[in-house]
């Protein structure tokens, strides 16, 4: 923009000088200045006008030919790279979304309820099987297991579930081990004639997983 304004100003200055040169020549001739004085004015005015036109032409050349240009190919390549990066990020975002097996949550829980035996040969032999999904040991102290009817079992002692390990929580009485925990009830919990849902919660009451079944 600055080059354009400068070029316009100088070229107009050259044209004005040529115009005034002609005026001086006529004025000098009519006023009786003589041929010699008129010739000097003509020469000086012509030189100034020519110099202004040349300078204007040089500025025009610099502005139009020498100015840096961004190739169209480079612009197209940059746009294509930005589009490709946006698609890649969107793909990564979708792939990284975890999924849950039983719960409606979109995050893989630390542990899953994988099975409920609600119709064993002996009614009190029913159990819920829980499997660890964690790469680290899970401290399950004060975790709880409950059903839709409000029956609730809390692990009120130290219990650690190893990575990838399973534990069965039995309804009946028994001695707790690393693979079996006992509710200590004398009556059944899990419905064998109507739908039911088991809820596994951590010590803060946060739902870790749920498991529904049809008899």
N, C-alpha and C positions, 0 to 999 in steps of 0.2 A: 504493500500500500504506500509506503514511504517512497519507494523507487518510482512508482507511478506518478505521485504528486510532484516529485523533483523533475522527472522527465517532462511532464506537462508544463511546468513553470519555465524551464530552460528553453524548450522549443518555442514557446510563445514569446519569450524574450528575444529569440533570434528573429522571429517573424516581425516583431515590433521594430527591431533594429533595421531590418531591410526596408520596412515601410518608411521609417524616419529618414533613412539614407536617401530615399527617392525624394522625400519632401525637401531635405536640405539642398539637394542638387537643383531642384526647380527654383527654390527660394533664392539660392545663390546666383543662379543665372539671371533671374528677373531683377534682383536687387543690385546687380552690377558688381558682384564680388569678383567675377573674373573666372576664367577657365581653370587656372591653377588651383585656386582655393576650393572650387567646386570639386575638382578631381580628388583632392586630399580627403574631403568629407566622404566622397563616394567610396574610396578605397577603405578608409577606416570603418565606415558603416558596414561595408560588405564583409570585411574580415570578422567583425564582431558577430554579424548574423551567421556567417558560415561556421564560426567556432561554436556558437550556441547550438546550431543544428547538429554538428558532429557530436558534441557532448550528449545531446539528447538521444542520438542514435546509439551511442555506446551504452548509455543507461538502459535503453530499451533492450539491447542485446543481452546485457547482464540479467535483466529481470525475466526475460522470456527463455533464454537458452541456457544460461549458467545456473539458474535457480535449481536447487535440489528437488527432485521429484520422487515420490514413492511409487515404485512399479506396481501395476495392477495385480501382477502375480503374487507379490509379497503381501498385499492387502488380503487377497483371497485366501492365501495360506494361513494368515493369522486368524481370520474368521473361522476357517475350517478347524484349526487347532482348538479354539475356544469351544466350538460346538462339540468336538470329540471329548474334551475334558469334562464338559457338563454331562454328556451321556455316560461317561465312565463313572463319575461320582454318583449319579443316580443309580447305576447298576450296582455299585458297591453297597449303597445304602439299602437296596432291596435284598441283596444276598445276605447281608449281615443281620437281617432281622431274625431273631430266634423264634422258635415255635414250641408250644407246650403240648403234651400228649393228652392230658385229661382236662386240665383247667382251661377256662376261657381266656386266661391271661396270654399275652404275646411273648412273655419272657419264660425261658426254660427254668423251672423251679429247682431249688437245691435238692429236692427229693420228690419222688412220685409215689402215689398210691397206684400200684400196678395190678392188684387183684384183691377181691373180697370173696372168701368162701362163706356164703350165707346159708348154704343148705348142706352141711356136713352130715354124715351118718349119725353122729351123736350131736345133738343140738348145741351143746356148749363147746364143741370143737370148732366153732366158727372162728375165723381170724381175718385180719387185714394185713396184706403184705406191702411193705414200703421199701423202695429202692433209692439209693443215693445217686444223684447225677453230678455230684461235685468231684473236683480233683483233689479236694482237701477233706480232712475229717470234719464231720458235722457234730457240734455239741448240741444234743437234743434235750438237754435238761430243761424242764418246764414247757416243752412242746406238748400239744394236746391233739387228741383224736376224738371226733364227735360225730353224731348222726343227726338226721332231720328231727328226730323225736326229742332231742335235748340230752341224750346220754353222753357223758363226757369222760374221757380218760386222760389224765395228765401224767407225764413222765416226771415225777417229783423227786428224782434222784439223778446222780451223774450217769449219763449214757452218751457214748460217742459212736456214731455210725461212720465206719471207714469208707473211703472212696470206692464207689461202685458196689458196695455191700448192700445186703437186704436184711430186713428184720421183720418178723411176724409179731403182730400184737393180737394175742389170743383173748377171747372173752372170759374164759374160765380161769380158775386159780392155778398157780404153778410157781416155779422158781425162775427168776429172770436170768438170762444169759446174754451173750453178745449177739445172738441171732433170734432170740425169742423173749418177748415181754408178755406179762400176764395181767389182765385187767382185774381179775379177782372177783368177777360177778358170778352169781348163782342163777342168772336168767339170761336169755338171749338178748342181743342188741340189734342185730341186722335182720330186717324184714325178709321173710321167705315167701310172702304172698302178696307183696305190693312193692312198688319202686322205693328206693332209698338212696341217700347220698352220704358219703363219708367226707369229712372236712379235716384236713391236716393244717394246724396253725403253729407258728413259732412262739417263743416266749413273750413277744410283744403283742400277740393276738393277730398278727398278719397272716392271711390265708396263704399257705404254701402250695396246696393242691387240693382238688376235690375230685371225687369219683362217684359217678351215678351208675346205677344198674337197674335192669328190669328182671324180676324173678322168672 
